[in-house]
Every structure is written in C-alpha cells, then in structure tokens.
Amino acid sequence: MDQAENLRELVKNKRQEGQMPMPGAGAEGPEGEEDGRDEFPSFEKSAATKVIAVASGKGGVGKSNFTVNTAIELSRMGNRVMILDADLGLANVDILLGINPKYNLSHVIKEEKDIKDIITETEYGIKVIASGSGVKELVNLSNQQRAKFIEKISELEDMVDVLLIDTGAGISKNTLSFMYAADYSIVITTPEPTALMDAYGLIKVVSSNKSSVPLKLIVNMVNTKEEAKEIASRVILLSRRFLNIFVEPYGFIYRDKNVLTSVMTQKPFSVLFPDTKATQCIKDIAGRMSLRMAKDNEKADVKEPMNMGNVFKRVFELFKQD
C-alpha cells in the first residue's frame, strides 16, 4: 500500500469517526508559531497569473505533497497562491491540508455553485479548489457548458499570482491537457527504477505532441545530493539524446521521516517541521520559482501573458475528441 492509499484509508476512518476538521480554521500556523512571512523575500507581481502544472509518471512519488508545501512556501514569499486539484477521482490535496471542502469542481460543472463559491481558504495562506467525485464530467462537457466554465475560471485571474495544478499521475488525457496548457510543468520522480521509467515515459508522451511545454525535473526522496544529481542527469541525458528535448533540473528533496509523520497528522511538513531537511529543499525550490517569476515580469519584450481563461480554452481544445 503506497502513501496515497494509506492516506485515503486514514481519512476514511477519521470521517467515519467524525474527526475530520472543517476549512477556515484560522490564519495562524501551529500553536505558538509565527507564520514566518517576514523571513522570506518579496517580489514585485505581474497582473498575469503564472500557471504551473505538477505531474508524475506514477503515483506514490510525493507529487501532491510537493504541490502543497511548495504552495505554502511561495505564499510565505509574498505570492498569492491557489492550488487547483486536478487529480480527478483520486484527489489528495484536501487530505494533506486537513480540510474538508463542502463543494468542489463538480458543483460548478453542474451549475450548482459559482467558481468563487468553491474556493477554500486555508490557515496556511493559500487557496484551494478541490476536485471530487463527478469531476470526470469535464471530459464530456457540451460546447455551452465549456464556454460557461471557461468564463468562470477566468474570473479567478486577478485573485492569484500563481496557480499550481496538481495533476493526476500517469499519462491520462486530463493530465496531458493541463501540462500542455501550463506556462511550464514540473515532473516529480524518485530514484526508484519504476518511477524513473514512468517519468521518462511521461516526458516522452508530452514531447511527442506538437504543443511545446517547458519541462522541469525534481527528484524526490533522495539520500544524498550526489544521488539526486546522478538521477537527474540520467533522465536529462535520455531526454536530450532520444527525444531531442531539454528537461531542466529544478532541484531535489531529501528522504525525510518527518514527511510521513506530517502526512499521518494531516499537517504540511513545511509547517509542522520548518527546519527539517525536506522543508529546506522545498524552500530552495520555491525561492527559485519566485526569482524566475520576478525575472519574467521584468522583461519588457516577453510575449503577451497567458491569462487563465486562455489556459482553460487550450485545455478544453485538447479534451475534444478527434
């Protein structure tokens, strides 16, 4: 049983016992802890929202954990951050954050709620749009439903600086569509041979499409920096030699027993263990992402920024059946 399955079983038991917490539990971190925002640099913001997809070739590599904790660190650096849980059918973001959203994307699709009604504010300074049962109806939207949904999504553009899309593991049409639509995609892998092969398989499928999508690689659960460098070099070399694409190394995260502890307590490890090895790695990666966004915003000759409405137009174009 992998980490995700353990987590779902834990939540199932807690919900049966009536112990699941409700969203909006306040704006502070753990008891007696400052939120730490002043410890991090702030960056000038652009009106355009940066859309970043997080993907993996297989489950159990820590993709959702990375998304949640990176979102928190980006928020601490002064960014307005929202997570869109796009792991349709097997969502974990709400579980990792210890929240229980009352509404999710399926309510928007069924026109029972407006997009802004399903946003969950968290105590960690980030916003979440939850997935849930029925969201796979996205694939079967009529043109009219699609137009309405795009219009509602575009309403969020002025609310956030960064939209992190936590996609489903593997090479499903949904996952690929969100990756193609993003400004860039982060692929998460581990040193495990099956995870490496599946990550390469995902990169291969993504690169075979005519849509160009910049790819970044993060190696999770490594024991040493040298191991991370070796794993990343292997994937990058294979991608360049056989796929003729460059996958940018974007960092690594140490194997850390505190991560599992945080998962079981449903508190992000960057909050519960701010000084642990994994958290320091996440801070480094989030800092790199913020600096990249700041540099992009300073360029006067950049192409016209992609707003969220255009992002989802691209998504739904790819959803259409041939």
C-alpha positions in Angstrom: 0.0 0.0 0.0 1.6 3.3 -1.1 1.5 6.7 0.7 -1.7 7.8 -1.1 -3.6 4.7 -0.3 -2.5 4.9 3.4 -3.8 8.5 3.4 -7.1 7.7 1.9 -7.7 4.9 4.4 -6.8 7.2 7.3 -9.2 9.9 6.1 -12.0 7.3 5.6 -11.6 6.2 9.2 -11.5 9.7 10.5 -14.6 10.8 8.6 -16.5 7.8 10.0 -15.4 8.8 13.5 -16.5 12.4 12.8 -12.9 13.8 13.4 -12.3 15.5 10.0 -11.6 19.2 10.5 -13.5 21.9 8.7 -11.9 24.5 6.5 -11.1 28.1 7.5 -9.6 27.2 10.9 -7.8 30.5 11.2 -4.8 32.3 9.7 -2.0 31.2 12.1 0.3 28.2 11.9 0.7 25.7 14.7 0.1 26.9 18.2 2.7 29.3 19.3 4.3 29.6 15.9 4.7 32.7 13.8 3.7 32.4 10.1 7.2 33.3 9.1 6.4 35.6 6.2 8.9 38.2 7.2 11.7 35.7 6.9 11.3 35.5 3.1 11.9 38.0 0.3 9.0 39.6 -1.5 8.9 40.1 -5.3 7.1 42.5 -7.5 4.0 41.0 -9.1 2.6 41.0 -12.6 -1.1 41.2 -13.4 -0.7 37.9 -15.3 -1.1 34.6 -13.4 1.7 32.1 -13.7 0.2 28.6 -14.3 2.4 25.7 -13.2 1.4 22.0 -13.6 2.9 19.4 -11.3 2.9 15.8 -12.7 4.5 12.4 -12.3 4.7 9.2 -14.2 3.4 7.1 -11.4 1.7 7.5 -8.0 3.4 7.4 -4.6 6.3 9.7 -5.5 5.1 12.7 -3.4 3.6 14.9 -6.1 0.7 16.2 -4.1 2.9 16.7 -1.0 5.3 18.7 -3.2 2.5 20.8 -4.5 1.0 21.6 -1.1 4.3 22.5 0.6 5.6 24.5 -2.3 2.4 26.5 -2.4 2.8 27.3 1.2 6.4 28.5 0.8 5.5 30.5 -2.3 2.8 32.2 -0.2 5.3 33.0 2.5 7.4 34.7 -0.1 4.6 37.2 -0.8 2.8 35.4 -3.7 -0.9 34.9 -3.8 -1.2 31.2 -4.4 -4.0 28.9 -5.4 -4.0 25.1 -5.9 -6.3 23.5 -8.4 -6.6 19.8 -7.5 -6.9 18.3 -11.0 -6.2 14.7 -9.9 -9.7 13.8 -11.0 -11.1 10.9 -9.0 -8.1 10.4 -6.6 -7.7 13.9 -5.1 -5.3 14.2 -2.1 -4.7 17.9 -1.6 -7.6 18.4 0.8 -6.4 15.4 2.8 -2.8 16.7 3.1 -4.1 20.0 4.3 -6.5 18.5 6.8 -9.5 20.3 5.2 -12.9 19.0 4.2 -14.3 21.3 1.4 -18.0 21.4 1.2 -18.1 22.0 -2.5 -15.8 21.0 -5.4 -15.5 21.3 -9.2 -18.4 19.0 -9.9 -20.8 21.6 -8.3 -19.5 24.2 -10.8 -19.9 21.9 -13.8 -23.5 21.0 -12.7 -24.1 24.8 -12.3 -25.0 24.3 -8.6 -22.3 26.7 -7.5 -20.2 29.5 -8.9 -16.4 29.1 -9.2 -15.8 31.5 -6.3 -18.2 29.6 -4.1 -16.0 26.5 -4.1 -12.7 28.2 -3.2 -11.5 27.0 0.2 -9.4 29.4 2.3 -6.8 27.6 4.4 -5.0 28.6 7.5 -1.7 28.5 5.6 -2.3 31.5 3.4 -3.2 29.5 0.2 -6.5 28.9 -1.6 -7.7 25.5 -2.8 -10.1 24.4 -5.5 -11.0 20.9 -4.6 -11.6 18.0 -7.0 -14.0 15.2 -6.2 -16.5 12.7 -7.5 -18.1 13.6 -10.7 -15.3 15.8 -12.0 -14.5 13.5 -14.8 -17.6 15.0 -16.4 -15.1 17.7 -17.6 -14.3 15.3 -20.5 -17.9 15.3 -21.7 -18.8 19.0 -21.5 -21.0 20.3 -24.2 -19.8 23.5 -26.0 -22.2 25.6 -24.0 -21.0 24.1 -20.7 -17.4 24.5 -21.8 -17.9 28.2 -22.6 -19.6 28.9 -19.2 -16.9 27.0 -17.3 -14.1 28.9 -19.1 -15.8 32.2 -18.3 -16.0 31.3 -14.6 -12.4 30.1 -14.4 -11.2 33.4 -15.9 -12.8 35.2 -13.0 -10.0 34.0 -10.8 -7.2 35.7 -12.7 -7.0 38.8 -10.6 -7.2 36.7 -7.4 -3.8 34.9 -7.6 -0.2 35.3 -8.8 0.4 31.6 -9.0 -1.9 28.7 -9.9 -0.4 25.3 -9.1 -2.3 22.5 -10.9 -1.9 19.2 -9.1 -2.5 16.7 -12.0 -3.2 13.0 -11.8 -0.3 10.6 -12.0 0.4 8.9 -15.3 -0.4 9.9 -18.9 -4.2 10.3 -18.9 -5.7 12.8 -21.3 -6.6 15.1 -18.4 -3.0 15.2 -17.1 -1.5 15.8 -20.5 -4.0 18.6 -21.2 -3.2 20.5 -18.1 0.5 20.1 -18.8 0.1 21.5 -22.3 -1.9 24.4 -21.0 0.5 25.5 -18.3 3.4 28.0 -18.6 5.6 25.1 -17.6 5.3 21.7 -16.0 7.3 20.1 -13.1 7.8 16.4 -13.3 8.4 14.6 -10.0 10.3 11.3 -9.8 12.2 9.3 -7.2 15.3 7.1 -7.5 13.1 4.0 -7.7 13.6 2.4 -11.2 9.9 2.1 -11.9 9.4 5.8 -11.0 12.3 6.8 -13.3 10.9 4.8 -16.2 7.5 6.2 -15.8 8.8 9.7 -15.5 10.7 9.2 -18.8 7.6 7.7 -20.3 5.6 10.8 -19.3 8.2 13.1 -20.8 8.3 11.1 -24.0 4.5 11.3 -24.4 4.5 15.1 -23.7 7.3 15.7 -26.1 5.5 13.8 -28.9 2.8 16.4 -29.0 3.2 19.5 -31.3 2.4 21.7 -28.3 5.6 23.0 -26.8 5.7 22.8 -23.0 8.8 23.6 -20.9 9.6 20.7 -18.5 11.4 20.9 -15.2 12.6 17.8 -13.2 12.6 17.4 -9.4 14.0 14.2 -7.8 12.2 13.4 -4.5 13.2 11.0 -1.7 16.9 11.1 -2.3 19.5 10.1 0.3 22.3 12.3 -0.9 22.9 15.3 -3.2 25.1 13.1 -5.4 22.3 10.6 -5.8 19.9 13.4 -6.9 22.5 14.7 -9.4 23.0 11.2 -10.9 19.3 10.5 -11.2 18.6 13.9 -12.8 21.5 13.6 -15.2 20.2 10.2 -16.4 16.8 11.5 -17.2 18.0 14.7 -18.8 20.6 12.8 -20.9 18.0 10.3 -22.1 15.5 13.0 -23.0 18.1 15.0 -24.9 19.5 12.0 -26.8 16.3 10.2 -27.7 13.6 12.8 -27.5 15.6 15.9 -28.6 14.2 18.0 -25.7 15.9 19.6 -22.8 14.4 18.9 -19.3 15.7 21.5 -16.8 16.9 20.2 -13.4 14.9 22.1 -10.8 16.1 20.7 -7.5 15.7 17.7 -5.2 14.1 16.8 -1.9 15.8 14.6 0.7 14.2 11.5 2.0 12.8 12.6 5.4 10.9 10.5 8.0 9.2 13.7 9.1 7.3 13.8 5.9 5.4 10.6 6.6 4.7 11.9 10.1 3.1 15.1 8.7 1.0 13.1 6.2 -0.4 11.0 9.0 -1.2 14.1 11.1 -2.6 15.9 8.0 -0.4 18.9 8.6 2.1 20.1 5.8 5.6 19.2 6.8 6.9 22.7 5.9 4.7 24.0 8.7 5.0 21.1 11.2 8.8 20.7 10.7 10.1 24.1 9.4 13.7 23.1 9.9 13.7 19.6 8.6 15.8 18.6 5.6 12.8 18.2 3.2 11.5 21.7 4.1 14.8 23.3 3.4 14.7 21.7 -0.1 11.2 23.0 -0.7 12.3 26.5 0.4 15.1 26.4 -2.1 12.8 25.3 -4.9 10.1 27.8 -4.1 12.8 30.6 -4.0 14.0 29.5 -7.4 10.4 29.7 -8.7 9.8 33.1 -7.3 13.0 34.5 -8.7 12.1 33.1 -12.1 8.7 34.8 -11.9 10.2 38.1 -10.9 12.6 37.9 -13.9 9.8 37.1 -16.2 7.8 40.0 -15.0 10.8 42.4 -15.5 11.2 41.5 -19.2 9.7 44.2 -21.4 9.8 42.1 -24.5 8.0 39.0 -23.2 5.2 37.6 -25.2 1.7 38.5 -24.2 0.9 36.8 -20.9 -1.4 33.9 -20.9 -4.4 34.5 -18.8 -6.4 31.8 -17.1 -9.2 32.0 -19.5 -6.9 31.2 -22.4 -5.3 28.4 -20.3 -8.5 26.6 -20.0 -9.5 27.2 -23.6 -6.4 25.3 -24.5 -7.3 22.6 -22.0 -10.7 22.0 -23.5 -9.5 22.1 -27.0 -7.3 19.2 -26.1 -10.2 17.5 -24.4 -12.2 17.4 -27.6 -12.5 14.1 -29.3 -11.0 13.8 -32.8 
